[in-house]
Amino acid sequence: MSLTLAHESLTAAAALRAAVDLGFVDRLLAEPVTPADLAVACGTSQRGTRALLAVLEAYGLVDPCEDGRFLGTRGASVLRATIAWNDELAEVVRTGQPLRDWDTVAVAGSIYPELASVLGQVFVAAAARAADHLGPLGAARVLDVAAGGAPWSLGLAERNPEIEVTAVDLPAVIARTRRIVTERGAVGRYRFLAGDVFTVDLAGTYDVVVVGNLCHLFDARTNLRLLRRLREVVAPHGRLAVVDVMSVTDGRRPRAVAVYEMGLIVRTRRGAAHPFTAYVDWLTSSGYRGLQRVELDASTCLSLVVAELDHHDEGC
């Protein structure tokens, strides 16, 4: 079975790379196109074009239209970026350093505005499950840390019409956050803070603080500093909700986690797919209690960790 899986993975990787190199992805993202027109535009055979389109469709990178044309999905945009990382992979493994460090303010501010919409769509289903777990919030105040496309707070807002959300992200990113929230019809319940979450004034206390897909960018020391800083803005008896890719133990990592971490090596200096036990250590040492872990997506090991905070516990 492992040999079969390896063969399938290598064949798929070669096909997806070819789709980018031949111009399929750019053409399919521009507008719907028929297989015949795609072959002409990219200078490929009809037979090969049909076969490659079938692979793209199987991986959810194109959607068929009713008129026989195909259109690239948001996943195709992610594929295009991933192929660029792959070109750098051998050198990154050799040196241990990324060619572009996404966990710096300067680079993140130039890259994440474009990715915000894509990632927001990718996490819609998981955000709905997270919101269901957090339950009815009433007139809660929510802080969305490094909001990006705001999938996690939008999931809460759609189920809790009385909540008020403060979204914080880098200046270049928060403008895109505002646009996405406006398109979703929720801008009236949002306020937007532009700045680095490690230094910006977080403007009050909150009943729920959401940290979605951020901790994987940093090492243990930085995550501990972040969680301790956020503790100061969690209201008495409030909750912190952390969402990220994590394995359940420190042992052998699932395939999805191992592949995800390889991507982190390409784009961060200190990032990692930290195991759940690391989050337990960081949270408990920072004064959080009552930890719960909820699996949001088994295929990617995306999990929600909810921690409670009692400011009357001076022992924290």
ChimeraX commands (.cxc) that place a marker at each C-alpha (Angstrom):
marker #1 position 0.00,0.00,0.00 radius 0.5
marker #1 position 2.78,2.47,0.83 radius 0.5
marker #1 position 4.47,1.88,-2.55 radius 0.5
marker #1 position 1.17,2.42,-4.35 radius 0.5
marker #1 position 0.58,5.62,-2.40 radius 0.5
marker #1 position 4.07,6.88,-3.17 radius 0.5
marker #1 position 3.58,6.19,-6.87 radius 0.5
marker #1 position 0.23,7.99,-6.87 radius 0.5
marker #1 position 1.67,10.96,-4.99 radius 0.5
marker #1 position 4.65,11.31,-7.33 radius 0.5
marker #1 position 2.44,11.05,-10.42 radius 0.5
marker #1 position 0.03,13.64,-9.04 radius 0.5
marker #1 position 2.89,15.97,-8.11 radius 0.5
marker #1 position 4.30,15.72,-11.64 radius 0.5
marker #1 position 0.89,16.36,-13.17 radius 0.5
marker #1 position 0.22,19.40,-10.99 radius 0.5
marker #1 position 3.65,20.79,-11.76 radius 0.5
marker #1 position 2.99,20.34,-15.46 radius 0.5
marker #1 position -0.34,22.15,-15.13 radius 0.5
marker #1 position 1.49,25.20,-13.78 radius 0.5
marker #1 position 4.43,25.04,-16.17 radius 0.5
marker #1 position 2.23,24.63,-19.25 radius 0.5
marker #1 position 0.08,27.62,-18.32 radius 0.5
marker #1 position -3.07,25.60,-17.54 radius 0.5
marker #1 position -3.51,27.12,-14.09 radius 0.5
marker #1 position -3.12,30.72,-15.22 radius 0.5
marker #1 position -5.57,30.18,-18.07 radius 0.5
marker #1 position -8.14,28.37,-15.95 radius 0.5
marker #1 position -8.02,31.04,-13.24 radius 0.5
marker #1 position -8.59,33.80,-15.80 radius 0.5
marker #1 position -11.97,32.58,-17.13 radius 0.5
marker #1 position -13.90,29.39,-17.97 radius 0.5
marker #1 position -12.42,27.54,-20.93 radius 0.5
marker #1 position -13.17,24.39,-22.91 radius 0.5
marker #1 position -10.59,21.60,-23.11 radius 0.5
marker #1 position -10.16,22.28,-26.82 radius 0.5
marker #1 position -9.55,25.99,-26.32 radius 0.5
marker #1 position -7.21,25.26,-23.42 radius 0.5
marker #1 position -5.14,22.95,-25.64 radius 0.5
marker #1 position -4.86,25.65,-28.30 radius 0.5
marker #1 position -3.97,28.38,-25.81 radius 0.5
marker #1 position -1.29,26.28,-24.10 radius 0.5
marker #1 position 0.02,24.49,-27.19 radius 0.5
marker #1 position -0.80,21.01,-25.88 radius 0.5
marker #1 position -2.39,17.90,-27.37 radius 0.5
marker #1 position -6.11,17.29,-26.96 radius 0.5
marker #1 position -5.44,13.90,-25.35 radius 0.5
marker #1 position -2.92,15.25,-22.85 radius 0.5
marker #1 position -5.09,18.25,-22.05 radius 0.5
marker #1 position -8.07,16.07,-21.19 radius 0.5
marker #1 position -5.95,13.81,-18.99 radius 0.5
marker #1 position -4.41,16.71,-17.11 radius 0.5
marker #1 position -7.80,18.37,-16.62 radius 0.5
marker #1 position -9.07,15.12,-15.11 radius 0.5
marker #1 position -6.28,15.21,-12.51 radius 0.5
marker #1 position -6.99,18.86,-11.71 radius 0.5
marker #1 position -10.68,18.09,-11.28 radius 0.5
marker #1 position -9.93,15.06,-9.09 radius 0.5
marker #1 position -7.93,17.28,-6.74 radius 0.5
marker #1 position -10.59,19.99,-6.64 radius 0.5
marker #1 position -8.46,22.50,-8.54 radius 0.5
marker #1 position -10.96,23.05,-11.36 radius 0.5
marker #1 position -14.74,22.98,-11.45 radius 0.5
marker #1 position -16.67,21.86,-14.54 radius 0.5
marker #1 position -19.27,24.29,-15.86 radius 0.5
marker #1 position -22.59,23.21,-17.32 radius 0.5
marker #1 position -21.52,24.24,-20.83 radius 0.5
marker #1 position -18.49,21.93,-20.90 radius 0.5
marker #1 position -15.96,24.56,-19.87 radius 0.5
marker #1 position -13.72,24.42,-16.78 radius 0.5
marker #1 position -12.78,27.13,-14.28 radius 0.5
marker #1 position -9.93,27.13,-11.77 radius 0.5
marker #1 position -10.84,27.10,-8.08 radius 0.5
marker #1 position -9.18,28.98,-5.24 radius 0.5
marker #1 position -7.16,25.83,-4.64 radius 0.5
marker #1 position -5.50,26.40,-8.00 radius 0.5
marker #1 position -4.16,29.70,-6.69 radius 0.5
marker #1 position -2.68,27.88,-3.73 radius 0.5
marker #1 position -1.15,25.30,-6.09 radius 0.5
marker #1 position 0.56,28.05,-8.07 radius 0.5
marker #1 position 2.16,29.43,-4.90 radius 0.5
marker #1 position 3.14,25.95,-3.70 radius 0.5
marker #1 position 4.95,25.15,-6.94 radius 0.5
marker #1 position 7.06,28.26,-6.41 radius 0.5
marker #1 position 8.04,26.94,-2.95 radius 0.5
marker #1 position 8.96,23.57,-4.44 radius 0.5
marker #1 position 11.50,25.23,-6.71 radius 0.5
marker #1 position 13.33,26.35,-3.58 radius 0.5
marker #1 position 12.96,23.19,-1.52 radius 0.5
marker #1 position 16.33,21.53,-2.13 radius 0.5
marker #1 position 18.22,24.71,-1.28 radius 0.5
marker #1 position 16.09,25.29,1.84 radius 0.5
marker #1 position 16.74,21.74,3.08 radius 0.5
marker #1 position 20.46,22.22,2.50 radius 0.5
marker #1 position 20.70,25.54,4.35 radius 0.5
marker #1 position 17.83,25.24,6.82 radius 0.5
marker #1 position 16.76,28.78,5.91 radius 0.5
marker #1 position 13.88,29.98,3.72 radius 0.5
marker #1 position 14.55,32.23,0.76 radius 0.5
marker #1 position 11.55,34.37,1.77 radius 0.5
marker #1 position 10.73,34.59,5.46 radius 0.5
marker #1 position 6.94,34.79,5.75 radius 0.5
marker #1 position 7.00,35.22,9.54 radius 0.5
marker #1 position 8.53,38.69,9.29 radius 0.5
marker #1 position 6.27,41.73,9.28 radius 0.5
marker #1 position 7.62,43.04,5.97 radius 0.5
marker #1 position 7.15,39.84,3.97 radius 0.5
marker #1 position 3.87,38.85,5.62 radius 0.5
marker #1 position 2.47,42.28,4.81 radius 0.5
marker #1 position 3.24,41.78,1.13 radius 0.5
marker #1 position 2.02,38.18,0.80 radius 0.5
marker #1 position -0.99,37.67,3.07 radius 0.5
marker #1 position -3.27,40.32,1.54 radius 0.5
marker #1 position -3.40,38.18,-1.60 radius 0.5
marker #1 position -3.84,34.94,0.34 radius 0.5
marker #1 position -6.50,36.23,2.74 radius 0.5
marker #1 position -9.44,35.54,0.44 radius 0.5
marker #1 position -8.13,32.11,-0.54 radius 0.5
marker #1 position -7.48,30.97,3.02 radius 0.5
marker #1 position -10.78,32.41,4.18 radius 0.5
marker #1 position -12.59,30.13,1.73 radius 0.5
marker #1 position -10.43,27.11,2.52 radius 0.5
marker #1 position -11.41,27.23,6.20 radius 0.5
marker #1 position -15.15,27.93,5.89 radius 0.5
marker #1 position -16.26,24.40,6.82 radius 0.5
marker #1 position -13.78,24.08,9.69 radius 0.5
marker #1 position -14.77,27.53,10.98 radius 0.5
marker #1 position -18.40,26.44,11.06 radius 0.5
marker #1 position -17.50,23.41,13.17 radius 0.5
marker #1 position -15.42,25.58,15.51 radius 0.5
marker #1 position -18.30,28.02,15.92 radius 0.5
marker #1 position -20.70,25.19,16.67 radius 0.5
marker #1 position -18.37,23.94,19.41 radius 0.5
marker #1 position -17.98,27.35,21.01 radius 0.5
marker #1 position -21.76,27.54,21.13 radius 0.5
marker #1 position -24.13,30.49,21.65 radius 0.5
marker #1 position -22.15,33.55,22.76 radius 0.5
marker #1 position -24.85,36.17,23.28 radius 0.5
marker #1 position -23.50,39.72,23.21 radius 0.5
marker #1 position -19.89,38.57,23.47 radius 0.5
marker #1 position -16.83,40.59,22.56 radius 0.5
marker #1 position -14.52,38.64,20.26 radius 0.5
marker #1 position -10.91,39.38,19.34 radius 0.5
marker #1 position -9.75,37.84,16.05 radius 0.5
marker #1 position -5.93,37.72,16.22 radius 0.5
marker #1 position -4.12,37.92,12.85 radius 0.5
marker #1 position -7.56,37.82,11.26 radius 0.5
marker #1 position -6.56,37.62,7.58 radius 0.5
marker #1 position -9.70,36.51,5.74 radius 0.5
marker #1 position -11.49,36.30,9.12 radius 0.5
marker #1 position -12.96,32.81,8.62 radius 0.5
marker #1 position -13.02,32.02,12.34 radius 0.5
marker #1 position -14.73,35.19,13.54 radius 0.5
marker #1 position -17.10,35.24,10.55 radius 0.5
marker #1 position -18.13,31.70,11.47 radius 0.5
marker #1 position -18.99,32.98,14.95 radius 0.5
marker #1 position -20.70,36.12,13.66 radius 0.5
marker #1 position -23.00,34.15,11.38 radius 0.5
marker #1 position -24.21,32.06,14.33 radius 0.5
marker #1 position -24.24,34.81,16.95 radius 0.5
marker #1 position -25.94,37.97,15.66 radius 0.5
marker #1 position -25.18,39.94,18.85 radius 0.5
marker #1 position -21.41,39.51,19.03 radius 0.5
marker #1 position -18.98,42.33,18.33 radius 0.5
marker #1 position -15.65,41.44,16.71 radius 0.5
marker #1 position -12.35,43.28,16.82 radius 0.5
marker #1 position -10.08,42.07,14.02 radius 0.5
marker #1 position -6.35,42.79,14.27 radius 0.5
marker #1 position -3.75,42.24,11.56 radius 0.5
marker #1 position -0.90,44.01,9.81 radius 0.5
marker #1 position -1.87,47.28,8.08 radius 0.5
marker #1 position -1.54,45.81,4.59 radius 0.5
marker #1 position -3.66,42.80,5.55 radius 0.5
marker #1 position -6.40,44.46,7.61 radius 0.5
marker #1 position -7.59,46.42,4.57 radius 0.5
marker #1 position -8.29,43.10,2.85 radius 0.5
marker #1 position -9.97,41.82,6.02 radius 0.5
marker #1 position -12.33,44.78,5.97 radius 0.5
marker #1 position -13.18,44.11,2.31 radius 0.5
marker #1 position -13.94,40.44,2.96 radius 0.5
marker #1 position -16.06,41.17,6.02 radius 0.5
marker #1 position -17.96,43.82,4.06 radius 0.5
marker #1 position -18.65,41.33,1.25 radius 0.5
marker #1 position -20.04,38.90,3.83 radius 0.5
marker #1 position -22.40,41.59,5.15 radius 0.5
marker #1 position -20.95,41.66,8.67 radius 0.5
marker #1 position -18.92,44.88,8.68 radius 0.5
marker #1 position -21.36,46.62,11.03 radius 0.5
marker #1 position -20.31,44.30,13.85 radius 0.5
marker #1 position -16.57,44.63,13.28 radius 0.5
marker #1 position -13.90,47.09,14.19 radius 0.5
marker #1 position -10.44,46.84,12.70 radius 0.5
marker #1 position -7.03,47.30,14.34 radius 0.5
marker #1 position -3.97,47.71,12.14 radius 0.5
marker #1 position -0.71,46.57,13.70 radius 0.5
marker #1 position 1.56,43.78,14.87 radius 0.5
marker #1 position -0.28,41.61,17.41 radius 0.5
marker #1 position 2.86,41.52,19.56 radius 0.5
marker #1 position 2.95,45.29,19.99 radius 0.5
marker #1 position -0.39,46.90,19.01 radius 0.5
marker #1 position -2.79,48.14,21.69 radius 0.5
marker #1 position -5.49,45.45,21.70 radius 0.5
marker #1 position -8.06,47.92,22.95 radius 0.5
marker #1 position -9.90,46.30,25.85 radius 0.5
marker #1 position -10.86,42.86,27.08 radius 0.5
marker #1 position -12.72,40.10,25.28 radius 0.5
marker #1 position -14.97,37.16,26.09 radius 0.5
marker #1 position -13.43,35.07,23.31 radius 0.5
marker #1 position -9.97,35.51,21.81 radius 0.5
marker #1 position -9.40,33.56,18.59 radius 0.5
marker #1 position -5.88,32.72,17.39 radius 0.5
marker #1 position -6.42,31.05,14.02 radius 0.5
marker #1 position -3.56,29.52,12.02 radius 0.5
marker #1 position -0.86,31.68,13.54 radius 0.5
marker #1 position 1.17,29.64,16.03 radius 0.5
marker #1 position 2.68,27.44,13.30 radius 0.5
marker #1 position 4.63,30.46,12.07 radius 0.5
marker #1 position 6.66,30.73,15.30 radius 0.5
marker #1 position 8.82,28.75,17.68 radius 0.5
marker #1 position 7.89,27.73,21.21 radius 0.5
marker #1 position 9.37,30.81,22.88 radius 0.5
marker #1 position 7.47,33.21,20.61 radius 0.5
marker #1 position 4.18,31.35,21.00 radius 0.5
marker #1 position 4.56,31.41,24.76 radius 0.5
marker #1 position 5.11,35.17,24.62 radius 0.5
marker #1 position 2.03,35.58,22.42 radius 0.5
marker #1 position -0.27,33.51,24.63 radius 0.5
marker #1 position 0.90,35.31,27.76 radius 0.5
marker #1 position 0.25,38.66,26.12 radius 0.5
marker #1 position -3.25,37.62,25.08 radius 0.5
marker #1 position -3.98,36.48,28.63 radius 0.5
marker #1 position -4.07,40.15,29.60 radius 0.5
marker #1 position -7.03,40.85,27.29 radius 0.5
marker #1 position -9.14,37.78,28.06 radius 0.5
marker #1 position -12.05,38.88,30.25 radius 0.5
marker #1 position -12.70,37.13,33.59 radius 0.5
marker #1 position -14.01,33.65,32.84 radius 0.5
marker #1 position -13.35,34.28,29.14 radius 0.5
marker #1 position -11.96,31.76,26.68 radius 0.5
marker #1 position -9.03,31.51,24.30 radius 0.5
marker #1 position -9.56,29.52,21.10 radius 0.5
marker #1 position -6.47,28.37,19.21 radius 0.5
marker #1 position -6.81,26.78,15.77 radius 0.5
marker #1 position -3.87,25.15,14.02 radius 0.5
marker #1 position -2.50,21.98,12.46 radius 0.5
marker #1 position -1.22,19.71,15.22 radius 0.5
marker #1 position -0.57,16.05,15.87 radius 0.5
marker #1 position -1.97,14.49,19.01 radius 0.5
marker #1 position 1.39,13.23,20.31 radius 0.5
marker #1 position 5.09,13.98,20.00 radius 0.5
marker #1 position 5.67,10.64,18.28 radius 0.5
marker #1 position 5.47,9.73,14.61 radius 0.5
marker #1 position 3.66,12.48,12.76 radius 0.5
marker #1 position 0.75,11.82,10.40 radius 0.5
marker #1 position 1.55,12.25,6.73 radius 0.5
marker #1 position -0.50,15.45,6.47 radius 0.5
marker #1 position 1.42,17.05,9.34 radius 0.5
marker #1 position 4.81,16.00,7.96 radius 0.5
marker #1 position 4.03,17.48,4.53 radius 0.5
marker #1 position 2.61,20.64,6.09 radius 0.5
marker #1 position 5.74,21.15,8.15 radius 0.5
marker #1 position 7.90,20.82,5.06 radius 0.5
marker #1 position 5.99,23.78,3.65 radius 0.5
marker #1 position 6.70,25.73,6.83 radius 0.5
marker #1 position 10.44,25.12,6.43 radius 0.5
marker #1 position 10.24,26.69,2.99 radius 0.5
marker #1 position 8.51,29.86,4.21 radius 0.5
marker #1 position 9.49,30.44,7.85 radius 0.5
marker #1 position 12.67,30.52,9.91 radius 0.5
marker #1 position 11.16,29.19,13.11 radius 0.5
marker #1 position 7.78,27.75,12.19 radius 0.5
marker #1 position 6.66,24.20,12.93 radius 0.5
marker #1 position 3.57,22.02,13.13 radius 0.5
marker #1 position 3.65,21.91,16.91 radius 0.5
marker #1 position 2.09,18.87,18.64 radius 0.5
marker #1 position -0.92,19.22,20.92 radius 0.5
marker #1 position 1.31,18.58,23.95 radius 0.5
marker #1 position 3.22,21.78,23.17 radius 0.5
marker #1 position -0.01,23.79,23.27 radius 0.5
marker #1 position -0.89,22.18,26.58 radius 0.5
marker #1 position 2.46,23.24,28.03 radius 0.5
marker #1 position 2.24,26.81,26.72 radius 0.5
marker #1 position -1.33,27.34,27.81 radius 0.5
marker #1 position -1.07,25.86,31.28 radius 0.5
marker #1 position 2.16,27.71,32.04 radius 0.5
marker #1 position 0.47,30.94,30.90 radius 0.5
marker #1 position -2.42,30.55,33.32 radius 0.5
marker #1 position -5.08,28.97,31.13 radius 0.5
marker #1 position -7.19,26.09,32.46 radius 0.5
marker #1 position -9.85,23.60,31.36 radius 0.5
marker #1 position -8.26,22.76,28.01 radius 0.5
marker #1 position -10.36,21.00,25.39 radius 0.5
marker #1 position -9.23,19.80,21.97 radius 0.5
marker #1 position -11.67,19.37,19.08 radius 0.5
marker #1 position -10.66,17.87,15.73 radius 0.5
marker #1 position -11.94,20.15,12.95 radius 0.5
marker #1 position -10.51,18.30,9.94 radius 0.5
marker #1 position -9.08,14.80,10.31 radius 0.5
marker #1 position -7.47,14.85,6.85 radius 0.5
marker #1 position -5.23,17.83,7.70 radius 0.5
marker #1 position -5.03,17.39,11.51 radius 0.5
marker #1 position -6.53,20.86,11.95 radius 0.5
marker #1 position -7.68,21.20,15.56 radius 0.5
marker #1 position -9.36,23.67,17.88 radius 0.5
marker #1 position -8.01,24.02,21.42 radius 0.5
marker #1 position -10.21,25.94,23.84 radius 0.5
marker #1 position -8.84,27.15,27.16 radius 0.5
marker #1 position -10.59,28.95,29.98 radius 0.5
marker #1 position -9.21,31.78,32.07 radius 0.5
marker #1 position -10.18,32.73,35.58 radius 0.5
marker #1 position -8.62,36.02,36.63 radius 0.5
marker #1 position -9.53,35.27,40.24 radius 0.5
marker #1 position -6.98,32.45,40.21 radius 0.5
marker #1 position -4.04,34.48,41.43 radius 0.5
marker #1 position -1.91,31.34,41.42 radius 0.5
marker #1 position -1.68,31.62,37.65 radius 0.5
marker link #1:1,2 radius 0.2
marker link #1:2,3 radius 0.2
marker link #1:3,4 radius 0.2
marker link #1:4,5 radius 0.2
marker link #1:5,6 radius 0.2
marker link #1:6,7 radius 0.2
marker link #1:7,8 radius 0.2
marker link #1:8,9 radius 0.2
marker link #1:9,10 radius 0.2
marker link #1:10,11 radius 0.2
marker link #1:11,12 radius 0.2
marker link #1:12,13 radius 0.2
marker link #1:13,14 radius 0.2
marker link #1:14,15 radius 0.2
marker link #1:15,16 radius 0.2
marker link #1:16,17 radius 0.2
marker link #1:17,18 radius 0.2
marker link #1:18,19 radius 0.2
marker link #1:19,20 radius 0.2
marker link #1:20,21 radius 0.2
marker link #1:21,22 radius 0.2
marker link #1:22,23 radius 0.2
marker link #1:23,24 radius 0.2
marker link #1:24,25 radius 0.2
marker link #1:25,26 radius 0.2
marker link #1:26,27 radius 0.2
marker link #1:27,28 radius 0.2
marker link #1:28,29 radius 0.2
marker link #1:29,30 radius 0.2
marker link #1:30,31 radius 0.2
marker link #1:31,32 radius 0.2
marker link #1:32,33 radius 0.2
marker link #1:33,34 radius 0.2
marker link #1:34,35 radius 0.2
marker link #1:35,36 radius 0.2
marker link #1:36,37 radius 0.2
marker link #1:37,38 radius 0.2
marker link #1:38,39 radius 0.2
marker link #1:39,40 radius 0.2
marker link #1:40,41 radius 0.2
marker link #1:41,42 radius 0.2
marker link #1:42,43 radius 0.2
marker link #1:43,44 radius 0.2
marker link #1:44,45 radius 0.2
marker link #1:45,46 radius 0.2
marker link #1:46,47 radius 0.2
marker link #1:47,48 radius 0.2
marker link #1:48,49 radius 0.2
marker link #1:49,50 radius 0.2
marker link #1:50,51 radius 0.2
marker link #1:51,52 radius 0.2
marker link #1:52,53 radius 0.2
marker link #1:53,54 radius 0.2
marker link #1:54,55 radius 0.2
marker link #1:55,56 radius 0.2
marker link #1:56,57 radius 0.2
marker link #1:57,58 radius 0.2
marker link #1:58,59 radius 0.2
marker link #1:59,60 radius 0.2
marker link #1:60,61 radius 0.2
marker link #1:61,62 radius 0.2
marker link #1:62,63 radius 0.2
marker link #1:63,64 radius 0.2
marker link #1:64,65 radius 0.2
marker link #1:65,66 radius 0.2
marker link #1:66,67 radius 0.2
marker link #1:67,68 radius 0.2
marker link #1:68,69 radius 0.2
marker link #1:69,70 radius 0.2
marker link #1:70,71 radius 0.2
marker link #1:71,72 radius 0.2
marker link #1:72,73 radius 0.2
marker link #1:73,74 radius 0.2
marker link #1:74,75 radius 0.2
marker link #1:75,76 radius 0.2
marker link #1:76,77 radius 0.2
marker link #1:77,78 radius 0.2
marker link #1:78,79 radius 0.2
marker link #1:79,80 radius 0.2
marker link #1:80,81 radius 0.2
marker link #1:81,82 radius 0.2
marker link #1:82,83 radius 0.2
marker link #1:83,84 radius 0.2
marker link #1:84,85 radius 0.2
marker link #1:85,86 radius 0.2
marker link #1:86,87 radius 0.2
marker link #1:87,88 radius 0.2
marker link #1:88,89 radius 0.2
marker link #1:89,90 radius 0.2
marker link #1:90,91 radius 0.2
marker link #1:91,92 radius 0.2
marker link #1:92,93 radius 0.2
marker link #1:93,94 radius 0.2
marker link #1:94,95 radius 0.2
marker link #1:95,96 radius 0.2
marker link #1:96,97 radius 0.2
marker link #1:97,98 radius 0.2
marker link #1:98,99 radius 0.2
marker link #1:99,100 radius 0.2
marker link #1:100,101 radius 0.2
marker link #1:101,102 radius 0.2
marker link #1:102,103 radius 0.2
marker link #1:103,104 radius 0.2
marker link #1:104,105 radius 0.2
marker link #1:105,106 radius 0.2
marker link #1:106,107 radius 0.2
marker link #1:107,108 radius 0.2
marker link #1:108,109 radius 0.2
marker link #1:109,110 radius 0.2
marker link #1:110,111 radius 0.2
marker link #1:111,112 radius 0.2
marker link #1:112,113 radius 0.2
marker link #1:113,114 radius 0.2
marker link #1:114,115 radius 0.2
marker link #1:115,116 radius 0.2
marker link #1:116,117 radius 0.2
marker link #1:117,118 radius 0.2
marker link #1:118,119 radius 0.2
marker link #1:119,120 radius 0.2
marker link #1:120,121 radius 0.2
marker link #1:121,122 radius 0.2
marker link #1:122,123 radius 0.2
marker link #1:123,124 radius 0.2
marker link #1:124,125 radius 0.2
marker link #1:125,126 radius 0.2
marker link #1:126,127 radius 0.2
marker link #1:127,128 radius 0.2
marker link #1:128,129 radius 0.2
marker link #1:129,130 radius 0.2
marker link #1:130,131 radius 0.2
marker link #1:131,132 radius 0.2
marker link #1:132,133 radius 0.2
marker link #1:133,134 radius 0.2
marker link #1:134,135 radius 0.2
marker link #1:135,136 radius 0.2
marker link #1:136,137 radius 0.2
marker link #1:137,138 radius 0.2
marker link #1:138,139 radius 0.2
marker link #1:139,140 radius 0.2
marker link #1:140,141 radius 0.2
marker link #1:141,142 radius 0.2
marker link #1:142,143 radius 0.2
marker link #1:143,144 radius 0.2
marker link #1:144,145 radius 0.2
marker link #1:145,146 radius 0.2
marker link #1:146,147 radius 0.2
marker link #1:147,148 radius 0.2
marker link #1:148,149 radius 0.2
marker link #1:149,150 radius 0.2
marker link #1:150,151 radius 0.2
marker link #1:151,152 radius 0.2
marker link #1:152,153 radius 0.2
marker link #1:153,154 radius 0.2
marker link #1:154,155 radius 0.2
marker link #1:155,156 radius 0.2
marker link #1:156,157 radius 0.2
marker link #1:157,158 radius 0.2
marker link #1:158,159 radius 0.2
marker link #1:159,160 radius 0.2
marker link #1:160,161 radius 0.2
marker link #1:161,162 radius 0.2
marker link #1:162,163 radius 0.2
marker link #1:163,164 radius 0.2
marker link #1:164,165 radius 0.2
marker link #1:165,166 radius 0.2
marker link #1:166,167 radius 0.2
marker link #1:167,168 radius 0.2
marker link #1:168,169 radius 0.2
marker link #1:169,170 radius 0.2
marker link #1:170,171 radius 0.2
marker link #1:171,172 radius 0.2
marker link #1:172,173 radius 0.2
marker link #1:173,174 radius 0.2
marker link #1:174,175 radius 0.2
marker link #1:175,176 radius 0.2
marker link #1:176,177 radius 0.2
marker link #1:177,178 radius 0.2
marker link #1:178,179 radius 0.2
marker link #1:179,180 radius 0.2
marker link #1:180,181 radius 0.2
marker link #1:181,182 radius 0.2
marker link #1:182,183 radius 0.2
marker link #1:183,184 radius 0.2
marker link #1:184,185 radius 0.2
marker link #1:185,186 radius 0.2
marker link #1:186,187 radius 0.2
marker link #1:187,188 radius 0.2
marker link #1:188,189 radius 0.2
marker link #1:189,190 radius 0.2
marker link #1:190,191 radius 0.2
marker link #1:191,192 radius 0.2
marker link #1:192,193 radius 0.2
marker link #1:193,194 radius 0.2
marker link #1:194,195 radius 0.2
marker link #1:195,196 radius 0.2
marker link #1:196,197 radius 0.2
marker link #1:197,198 radius 0.2
marker link #1:198,199 radius 0.2
marker link #1:199,200 radius 0.2
marker link #1:200,201 radius 0.2
marker link #1:201,202 radius 0.2
marker link #1:202,203 radius 0.2
marker link #1:203,204 radius 0.2
marker link #1:204,205 radius 0.2
marker link #1:205,206 radius 0.2
marker link #1:206,207 radius 0.2
marker link #1:207,208 radius 0.2
marker link #1:208,209 radius 0.2
marker link #1:209,210 radius 0.2
marker link #1:210,211 radius 0.2
marker link #1:211,212 radius 0.2
marker link #1:212,213 radius 0.2
marker link #1:213,214 radius 0.2
marker link #1:214,215 radius 0.2
marker link #1:215,216 radius 0.2
marker link #1:216,217 radius 0.2
marker link #1:217,218 radius 0.2
marker link #1:218,219 radius 0.2
marker link #1:219,220 radius 0.2
marker link #1:220,221 radius 0.2
marker link #1:221,222 radius 0.2
marker link #1:222,223 radius 0.2
marker link #1:223,224 radius 0.2
marker link #1:224,225 radius 0.2
marker link #1:225,226 radius 0.2
marker link #1:226,227 radius 0.2
marker link #1:227,228 radius 0.2
marker link #1:228,229 radius 0.2
marker link #1:229,230 radius 0.2
marker link #1:230,231 radius 0.2
marker link #1:231,232 radius 0.2
marker link #1:232,233 radius 0.2
marker link #1:233,234 radius 0.2
marker link #1:234,235 radius 0.2
marker link #1:235,236 radius 0.2
marker link #1:236,237 radius 0.2
marker link #1:237,238 radius 0.2
marker link #1:238,239 radius 0.2
marker link #1:239,240 radius 0.2
marker link #1:240,241 radius 0.2
marker link #1:241,242 radius 0.2
marker link #1:242,243 radius 0.2
marker link #1:243,244 radius 0.2
marker link #1:244,245 radius 0.2
marker link #1:245,246 radius 0.2
marker link #1:246,247 radius 0.2
marker link #1:247,248 radius 0.2
marker link #1:248,249 radius 0.2
marker link #1:249,250 radius 0.2
marker link #1:250,251 radius 0.2
marker link #1:251,252 radius 0.2
marker link #1:252,253 radius 0.2
marker link #1:253,254 radius 0.2
marker link #1:254,255 radius 0.2
marker link #1:255,256 radius 0.2
marker link #1:256,257 radius 0.2
marker link #1:257,258 radius 0.2
marker link #1:258,259 radius 0.2
marker link #1:259,260 radius 0.2
marker link #1:260,261 radius 0.2
marker link #1:261,262 radius 0.2
marker link #1:262,263 radius 0.2
marker link #1:263,264 radius 0.2
marker link #1:264,265 radius 0.2
marker link #1:265,266 radius 0.2
marker link #1:266,267 radius 0.2
marker link #1:267,268 radius 0.2
marker link #1:268,269 radius 0.2
marker link #1:269,270 radius 0.2
marker link #1:270,271 radius 0.2
marker link #1:271,272 radius 0.2
marker link #1:272,273 radius 0.2
marker link #1:273,274 radius 0.2
marker link #1:274,275 radius 0.2
marker link #1:275,276 radius 0.2
marker link #1:276,277 radius 0.2
marker link #1:277,278 radius 0.2
marker link #1:278,279 radius 0.2
marker link #1:279,280 radius 0.2
marker link #1:280,281 radius 0.2
marker link #1:281,282 radius 0.2
marker link #1:282,283 radius 0.2
marker link #1:283,284 radius 0.2
marker link #1:284,285 radius 0.2
marker link #1:285,286 radius 0.2
marker link #1:286,287 radius 0.2
marker link #1:287,288 radius 0.2
marker link #1:288,289 radius 0.2
marker link #1:289,290 radius 0.2
marker link #1:290,291 radius 0.2
marker link #1:291,292 radius 0.2
marker link #1:292,293 radius 0.2
marker link #1:293,294 radius 0.2
marker link #1:294,295 radius 0.2
marker link #1:295,296 radius 0.2
marker link #1:296,297 radius 0.2
marker link #1:297,298 radius 0.2
marker link #1:298,299 radius 0.2
marker link #1:299,300 radius 0.2
marker link #1:300,301 radius 0.2
marker link #1:301,302 radius 0.2
marker link #1:302,303 radius 0.2
marker link #1:303,304 radius 0.2
marker link #1:304,305 radius 0.2
marker link #1:305,306 radius 0.2
marker link #1:306,307 radius 0.2
marker link #1:307,308 radius 0.2
marker link #1:308,309 radius 0.2
marker link #1:309,310 radius 0.2
marker link #1:310,311 radius 0.2
marker link #1:311,312 radius 0.2
marker link #1:312,313 radius 0.2
marker link #1:313,314 radius 0.2
marker link #1:314,315 radius 0.2
marker link #1:315,316 radius 0.2
view
